[in-house]
Amino acid sequence: MKMRTLIPAVLITIAATGCATWDGMSSREKSAVIGAGVGGVAGAVVTDGGILGTVGGAAIGGVIGDQVGKQR
């Protein structure tokens, strides 16, 4: 993956995670947000910055994070 694509994806993930109101969120919600961020970056890397891969990775990561957070 090109650095030109990776850097914006990482910055967006960090910004979205930092803007979340963590104090009012449950463990399950926090896990979903983290999963979506990680999934989005992973999807962007796998598809070489493709928008569908990024969005799909974020969606799948959010669902996985939600399920992991449910068990805490």
NORTANOR-V942819 format. One record per backbone hydrogen bond with DSSP energy under -1.0 kcal/mol. NH is the residue of the N-H (numbers start at 0). CO is the residue of the C=O. If there is no record, write none. Layout:
nh=NH co=CO
nh=NH co=CO
//
This chain:
nh=4 co=1
nh=5 co=1
nh=6 co=2
nh=8 co=4
nh=9 co=5
nh=10 co=6
nh=11 co=7
nh=12 co=8
nh=13 co=9
nh=14 co=10
nh=15 co=11
nh=16 co=12
nh=17 co=13
nh=18 co=14
nh=21 co=19
nh=24 co=21
nh=29 co=25
nh=30 co=26
nh=31 co=27
nh=32 co=28
nh=33 co=29
nh=34 co=30
nh=35 co=31
nh=36 co=32
nh=37 co=33
nh=38 co=34
nh=39 co=35
nh=40 co=36
nh=41 co=37
nh=42 co=38
nh=43 co=39
nh=44 co=40
nh=45 co=41
nh=46 co=42
nh=48 co=43
nh=53 co=49
nh=54 co=50
nh=55 co=51
nh=56 co=52
nh=57 co=53
nh=58 co=54
nh=59 co=55
nh=60 co=56
nh=61 co=57
nh=62 co=58
nh=63 co=59
nh=64 co=60
nh=65 co=61
nh=66 co=62
nh=67 co=63
nh=68 co=64
nh=69 co=65
nh=71 co=68
//
